[in-house]
């Protein structure tokens, strides 16, 4: 499971990146970016290419932060509606919402959460 502290750190780093990009790659930030890129489903080769310089690394950091934020918001909204539909007895509607979000979600951790909800719905039938 990804570390909430690392995800918060990369989102903070994303907010601190200036335009034009000032040098920010250190051994510590490089390790943070590598681990969080993996957490949000960015392939290792793409990560390695982006970490060649500060400008491309900044783009990668922004993408990581965006995936974390967008996925979290998307998942939070859909889970509220899934629970509402499940409580109303509309298991098919709840399942469809989960499948729809699964079709667009790229963050493995969020995909895992959706799969847990789908399994719970299957267990209710």
MOCORKA-V111338 format. One record per helix or strand. SS is the DSSP state (~ for helix, > for strand). FROM is the first residue (numbers start at 1). LEN is the number of residues. If there is no record, write none. Layout:
ss=SS from=FROM len=LEN
ss=SS from=FROM len=LEN
This chain:
ss=~ from=4 len=13
ss=~ from=27 len=13
ss=~ from=44 len=7
ss=~ from=54 len=34
ss=~ from=91 len=14
ss=~ from=108 len=17
